């Protein structure tokens, strides 16, 4: 298991996955005071994915698998569009990138970064180039419905765990 607090390790992790498999299956790395879990994003419709991630957060917290939540890191591939007036999937000048989101539970802040995927002529990944550094944290923003659901479920699970532990 890698330490999620080090962005360089996360980028290396993403690069290793890309080099080995040619793609990244979206993953969530969840770090707590007692341990860490790595889980794939469920391959489900959006509504079901939100429900499953909220249940995962609740279960991890209630069963005390990781202790108190410290950080969640999401790693996935994404397209970054150059033309803001159209969706990236329709943008012929889009770039293929790795998108990393880190939510710090103690600070209740989110950092994110993009790395352009550089491939050789044979389509093998040869490097990740910084597009956006995680320079500023967004306070009180978790980042989208999936991580929001995971944190919401975790918080509910910790409340229930504390009630049960009395």
KOLRO-989654 format. One record per residue: x, y, z of N, C-alpha, C in turn. Coordinates in Angstrom, 1 decimal. Layout:
BEGIN
      n_x      n_y      n_z     ca_x     ca_y     ca_z      c_x      c_y      c_z
        X        Y        Z        X        Y        Z        X        Y        Z
...
// end
This chain:
BEGIN
      n_x      n_y      n_z     ca_x     ca_y     ca_z      c_x      c_y      c_z
      0.8     -1.2      0.0      0.0      0.0      0.0      0.9      1.2      0.0
      0.5      2.2     -0.8      1.3      3.4     -0.8      0.8      4.5      0.1
      1.6      5.4      0.5      1.2      6.5      1.4      0.5      7.5      0.5
     -0.7      7.9      0.8     -1.4      8.7     -0.1     -1.1     10.2      0.1
     -0.4     10.5      1.2     -0.2     11.9      1.4      0.9     12.5      0.5
      1.6     11.6     -0.2      2.7     12.1     -1.1      2.2     12.0     -2.5
      2.0     13.2     -3.1      1.5     13.3     -4.5      2.4     12.6     -5.5
      3.7     12.7     -5.2      4.7     12.1     -6.1      4.5     10.6     -6.2
      4.2     10.0     -5.1      3.9      8.6     -5.0      2.7      8.2     -5.8
      1.7      9.1     -5.7      0.4      8.8     -6.4      0.6      8.9     -7.9
      1.4      9.9     -8.4      1.7     10.1     -9.8      2.5      8.9    -10.3
      3.5      8.4     -9.5      4.3      7.2     -9.8      3.4      6.0     -9.9
      2.4      5.9     -9.0      1.4      4.8     -9.0      0.6      4.8    -10.3
      0.2      6.0    -10.7     -0.6      6.1    -11.9      0.2      5.8    -13.1
      1.5      6.2    -13.1      2.4      6.0    -14.2      2.6      4.5    -14.3
      2.9      3.8    -13.2      3.1      2.4    -13.2      1.9      1.6    -13.8
      0.7      2.0    -13.4     -0.5      1.4    -13.9     -0.6      1.6    -15.4
     -0.4      2.8    -15.9     -0.5      3.1    -17.3      0.6      2.4    -18.1
      1.8      2.3    -17.6      2.9      1.6    -18.2      2.6      0.1    -18.4
      2.0     -0.5    -17.3      1.8     -1.9    -17.2      0.6     -2.3    -18.1
     -0.5     -1.5    -18.0     -1.8     -1.9    -18.6     -2.2     -1.0    -19.8
     -1.6      0.2    -19.9     -2.0      1.1    -21.0     -3.2      1.9    -20.6
     -3.8      1.7    -19.5     -4.9      2.5    -19.0     -5.0      2.4    -17.5
     -5.8      3.3    -16.9     -6.0      3.3    -15.4     -7.5      3.0    -15.2
     -7.8      1.9    -14.5     -9.1      1.7    -14.1     -9.3      2.6    -12.9
    -10.4      3.5    -12.9    -10.5      4.5    -11.8    -10.5      3.8    -10.4
     -9.7      4.4     -9.5     -9.5      3.8     -8.2     -9.7      4.9     -7.1
    -10.1      4.5     -5.9    -10.2      5.4     -4.8     -9.3      4.8     -3.7
     -8.4      5.6     -3.2     -7.5      5.3     -2.1     -8.0      6.0     -0.9
     -8.3      5.2      0.2     -8.9      5.7      1.4     -8.0      5.5      2.5
     -7.5      6.6      3.2     -6.5      6.5      4.2     -7.1      6.9      5.6
     -6.9      6.1      6.6     -7.4      6.4      7.9     -6.2      6.3      8.9
     -6.6      6.5     10.2     -5.6      6.5     11.2     -5.1      5.1     11.6
     -5.9      4.1     11.2     -5.5      2.7     11.5     -5.1      1.9     10.2
     -5.3      2.4      9.1     -5.0      1.6      7.9     -5.5      2.3      6.6
     -5.4      1.6      5.5     -5.8      2.2      4.2     -6.5      1.1      3.4
     -7.4      1.5      2.5     -8.1      0.7      1.5     -8.0      1.2      0.2
     -7.8      0.4     -0.8     -7.9      0.8     -2.2     -9.0      0.1     -2.9
     -9.9      0.8     -3.5    -11.1      0.2     -4.1    -11.3      0.8     -5.5
    -11.8     -0.1     -6.5    -12.1      0.5     -7.8    -13.4      1.2     -7.7
    -13.6      2.2     -8.6    -14.9      2.8     -8.7    -15.9      1.8     -9.2
    -17.1      1.7     -8.7    -18.0      0.7     -9.2    -18.4      1.1    -10.6
    -18.5      0.1    -11.5    -18.9      0.3    -12.9    -20.5      0.2    -12.9
    -21.1      1.2    -12.5    -22.6      1.3    -12.4    -23.1      2.6    -12.9
    -24.4      2.7    -13.2    -25.0      4.0    -13.5    -24.7      5.0    -12.3
    -24.7      6.2    -12.6    -24.3      7.3    -11.6    -25.1      7.2    -10.3
    -26.4      7.0    -10.4    -27.2      7.0     -9.1    -26.8      5.8     -8.2
    -26.6      4.6     -8.9    -26.2      3.4     -8.1    -24.8      3.5     -7.6
    -23.9      4.2     -8.4    -22.5      4.4     -7.9    -22.5      5.2     -6.6
    -23.3      6.3     -6.6    -23.4      7.1     -5.4    -23.9      6.3     -4.2
    -24.9      5.5     -4.4    -25.4      4.7     -3.3    -24.3      3.7     -2.8
    -23.6      3.0     -3.7    -22.6      2.1     -3.4    -21.5      2.7     -2.6
    -21.0      3.9     -3.1    -19.9      4.6     -2.4    -20.3      5.1     -1.0
    -21.5      5.5     -0.9    -22.0      5.9      0.4    -22.0      4.7      1.4
    -22.5      3.6      0.9    -22.5      2.4      1.7    -21.0      1.9      2.0
    -20.1      2.1      1.1    -18.7      1.7      1.4    -18.2      2.6      2.5
    -18.4      3.9      2.4    -17.9      4.8      3.4    -18.5      4.4      4.8
    -19.8      4.1      4.8    -20.5      3.8      6.1    -19.8      2.5      6.6
    -19.6      1.5      5.8    -19.1      0.2      6.2    -17.7      0.3      6.8
    -16.8      1.0      6.0    -15.5      1.3      6.5    -15.4      1.9      7.9
    -16.3      2.9      8.1    -16.4      3.6      9.3    -17.0      2.8     10.5
    -18.1      2.2     10.2    -18.8      1.4     11.2    -18.1      0.2     11.7
    -17.4     -0.5     10.7    -16.7     -1.7     11.1    -15.2     -1.3     11.5
    -14.9      0.0     11.6    -13.7      0.5     12.1    -12.5     -0.1     11.3
    -12.6     -0.3     10.0    -11.5     -0.8      9.2    -10.3      0.1      9.1
    -10.5      1.4      9.0     -9.4      2.3      8.8     -9.2      3.3      9.9
    -10.1      3.3     11.0    -10.0      4.3     12.0    -10.7      5.6     11.5
    -10.1      6.7     12.0    -10.7      8.0     11.6    -10.2      8.3     10.2
    -11.1      8.9      9.4    -10.7      9.3      8.0     -9.7     10.4      8.0
     -8.6     10.1      7.2     -7.6     11.2      7.0     -7.7     11.8      5.7
     -7.8     10.9      4.6     -7.6     11.4      3.3     -8.3     10.4      2.3
     -8.8     10.9      1.2     -9.3     10.1      0.1     -8.6     10.7     -1.1
     -8.1      9.8     -1.9     -7.5     10.1     -3.2     -8.2      9.4     -4.3
     -8.5     10.1     -5.3     -9.2      9.5     -6.5     -8.2      9.6     -7.7
     -8.0      8.5     -8.4     -7.1      8.6     -9.6     -7.9      8.0    -10.8
     -7.9      8.7    -11.8     -8.6      8.2    -13.0     -8.1      8.9    -14.3
     -8.4      8.3    -15.4     -8.0      9.0    -16.7     -9.2      9.9    -17.1
     -8.9     11.0    -17.8     -9.9     11.9    -18.2     -9.4     12.6    -19.5
    -10.3     13.2    -20.2    -10.0     14.1    -21.3    -10.1     15.5    -20.8
     -9.2     16.3    -21.2     -9.2     17.7    -20.9     -9.5     18.4    -22.2
    -10.6     19.1    -22.3    -10.9     19.8    -23.5    -10.2     21.2    -23.6
     -9.9     21.6    -24.8     -9.3     22.9    -25.0    -10.3     24.0    -25.3
    -11.5     23.6    -25.7    -12.6     24.5    -26.1    -13.7     24.4    -25.0
    -13.8     25.4    -24.1    -14.8     25.3    -23.1    -16.3     25.3    -23.5
    -16.5     25.6    -24.8    -17.9     25.6    -25.2    -18.4     24.2    -25.7
    -17.6     23.2    -25.7    -18.0     21.9    -26.1    -17.5     20.9    -25.0
    -18.1     19.7    -25.0    -17.7     18.6    -24.1    -16.3     18.1    -24.6
    -15.5     17.7    -23.6    -14.1     17.2    -24.0    -14.2     16.0    -25.0
    -15.2     15.2    -24.9    -15.4     14.1    -25.8    -15.6     14.5    -27.2
    -16.0     15.7    -27.5    -16.3     16.2    -28.8    -15.1     17.1    -29.3
    -14.2     17.5    -28.4    -13.1     18.4    -28.7    -12.0     17.6    -29.4
    -11.8     18.0    -30.7    -10.7     17.3    -31.4     -9.3     17.6    -31.0
     -9.2     18.7    -30.2     -7.9     19.0    -29.6     -7.7     18.7    -28.1
     -8.6     17.8    -27.7     -8.5     17.4    -26.2     -7.2     16.7    -26.0
     -6.8     16.7    -24.7     -5.7     15.9    -24.3     -6.1     14.8    -23.3
     -5.4     13.7    -23.4     -5.6     12.6    -22.5     -4.8     12.8    -21.3
     -5.4     12.7    -20.1     -4.8     13.0    -18.9     -5.1     12.1    -17.7
     -4.3     12.2    -16.7     -4.6     11.5    -15.4     -5.1     12.6    -14.5
     -6.2     12.4    -13.8     -6.9     13.3    -13.0     -6.7     12.8    -11.6
     -6.2     13.6    -10.6     -6.0     13.1     -9.3     -6.6     14.1     -8.4
     -7.5     13.6     -7.5     -8.2     14.5     -6.5     -7.8     13.9     -5.1
     -7.4     14.8     -4.3     -7.1     14.5     -2.9     -7.9     15.3     -1.9
     -8.7     14.6     -1.1     -9.6     15.2     -0.1     -8.9     15.0      1.3
     -8.6     16.1      2.0     -8.0     16.0      3.3     -9.1     16.2      4.3
     -9.4     15.2      5.1    -10.6     15.2      6.0    -10.3     16.1      7.2
     -9.1     16.2      7.6     -8.8     17.1      8.7     -9.0     18.6      8.4
     -8.5     19.0      7.2     -8.6     20.3      6.8     -9.9     20.6      6.0
    -10.6     19.6      5.7    -11.8     19.6      4.9    -11.6     20.4      3.7
    -10.5     20.0      2.9    -10.2     20.7      1.7     -9.8     19.7      0.6
     -9.9     20.2     -0.6     -9.6     19.3     -1.7     -8.6     19.9     -2.6
     -7.6     19.1     -3.0     -6.6     19.5     -4.0     -6.8     18.6     -5.2
     -6.6     19.1     -6.4     -6.6     18.3     -7.6     -5.5     18.7     -8.6
     -5.1     17.7     -9.4     -4.1     18.0    -10.3     -4.3     17.2    -11.6
     -3.8     17.6    -12.7     -4.0     17.0    -14.0     -2.6     16.7    -14.5
     -2.4     15.5    -15.1     -1.1     15.2    -15.8     -1.4     14.7    -17.2
     -0.8     15.3    -18.2     -1.0     14.9    -19.6     -0.3     13.6    -19.8
     -1.0     12.6    -20.4     -0.4     11.3    -20.7      0.4     11.5    -22.0
      1.7     11.2    -22.0      2.6     11.2    -23.1      2.8      9.8    -23.6
      2.5      9.5    -24.8      2.6      8.2    -25.4      3.6      8.2    -26.6
      4.3      7.1    -26.8      5.2      7.0    -28.0      4.3      6.7    -29.2
      5.0      6.5    -30.3      4.2      6.2    -31.6      3.5      4.8    -31.5
      4.0      3.9    -30.6      3.3      2.6    -30.4      2.2      2.7    -29.4
      1.9      3.9    -28.9      0.8      4.1    -27.9      1.2      3.7    -26.5
      2.5      3.4    -26.3      2.9      3.1    -24.9      3.1      4.3    -24.1
      2.7      4.3    -22.9      2.9      5.5    -22.0      4.4      5.6    -21.7
      4.9      6.8    -21.9      6.3      7.1    -21.6      6.5      8.1    -20.5
      5.5      9.0    -20.3      5.6     10.0    -19.2      4.3     10.6    -18.9
      4.3     11.3    -17.7      3.1     12.1    -17.4      3.7     13.5    -17.2
      3.1     14.5    -17.9      3.5     15.8    -17.9      2.5     16.7    -17.1
      3.0     17.5    -16.2      2.1     18.3    -15.4      1.3     19.3    -16.2
      0.0     19.3    -16.0     -0.8     20.3    -16.7     -1.3     21.3    -15.6
     -1.7     20.8    -14.5     -2.1     21.6    -13.3     -1.6     21.0    -12.1
     -0.8     21.8    -11.3     -0.3     21.4    -10.0     -1.4     21.6     -9.0
     -1.3     20.8     -7.9     -2.2     21.0     -6.8     -1.8     22.1     -5.9
     -1.8     23.4     -6.5     -1.3     24.5     -5.8     -2.1     25.1     -4.7
     -3.4     25.1     -4.9     -4.3     25.7     -3.9     -5.4     24.7     -3.5
     -5.8     24.7     -2.3     -6.8     23.8     -1.8     -8.2     24.5     -1.9
     -9.2     23.8     -2.2    -10.6     24.3     -2.2    -11.2     24.0     -0.9
    -11.5     24.9     -0.1    -12.1     24.7      1.2    -13.6     24.3      1.1
    -14.0     23.3      1.9    -15.4     22.9      2.0    -15.9     22.3      0.7
    -15.1     21.9     -0.3    -15.5     21.3     -1.5    -14.9     19.9     -1.5
    -15.7     18.9     -1.6    -15.1     17.5     -1.7    -14.8     17.2     -3.1
    -15.6     17.3     -4.0    -15.4     17.2     -5.5    -16.3     16.1     -6.1
    -17.4     16.5     -6.3    -18.3     15.7     -7.1    -19.1     14.7     -6.2
    -20.1     14.1     -6.8    -21.1     13.3     -6.0    -20.4     12.0     -5.5
    -19.4     11.5     -6.1    -18.9     10.2     -5.7    -18.1     10.3     -4.4
    -17.1     11.2     -4.3    -16.4     11.4     -3.1    -17.2     12.0     -2.0
    -18.2     12.8     -2.4    -19.1     13.4     -1.5    -19.9     12.3     -0.8
    -20.4     11.3     -1.6    -21.2     10.2     -1.0    -20.3      9.3     -0.1
    -19.1      9.1     -0.5    -18.2      8.3      0.4    -17.9      9.0      1.7
    -17.7     10.3      1.7    -17.4     11.0      3.0    -18.7     11.1      3.8
    -19.8     11.3      3.1    -21.1     11.4      3.8    -21.4     10.0      4.5
    -21.2      8.9      3.8    -21.4      7.6      4.4    -20.4      7.3      5.5
    -19.2      7.7      5.4    -18.2      7.5      6.4    -18.6      8.3      7.7
    -19.0      9.5      7.5    -19.4     10.3      8.7    -20.6      9.7      9.4
    -21.5      9.2      8.7    -22.7      8.6      9.3    -22.2      7.3     10.0
    -21.4      6.5      9.4    -20.9      5.3     10.0    -20.1      5.5     11.3
    -19.3      6.6     11.3    -18.5      6.9     12.5    -19.5      7.3     13.7
    -20.5      8.0     13.4    -21.5      8.4     14.4    -22.1      7.1     15.0
    -22.5      6.2     14.1    -23.1      4.9     14.6    -22.1      4.1     15.3
    -20.8      4.1     14.9    -19.8      3.3     15.6    -19.5      3.9     17.0
    -19.5      5.2     17.1    -19.3      5.8     18.4    -20.5      5.5     19.4
    -21.7      5.5     18.8    -22.9      5.2     19.6    -22.8      3.7     20.1
    -22.4      2.8     19.3    -22.3      1.4     19.6    -21.1      1.1     20.6
    -20.1      2.0     20.5    -18.9      1.8     21.4    -19.1      2.2     22.8
    -20.1      2.9     23.1    -20.3      3.5     24.4    -20.7      2.4     25.4
// end
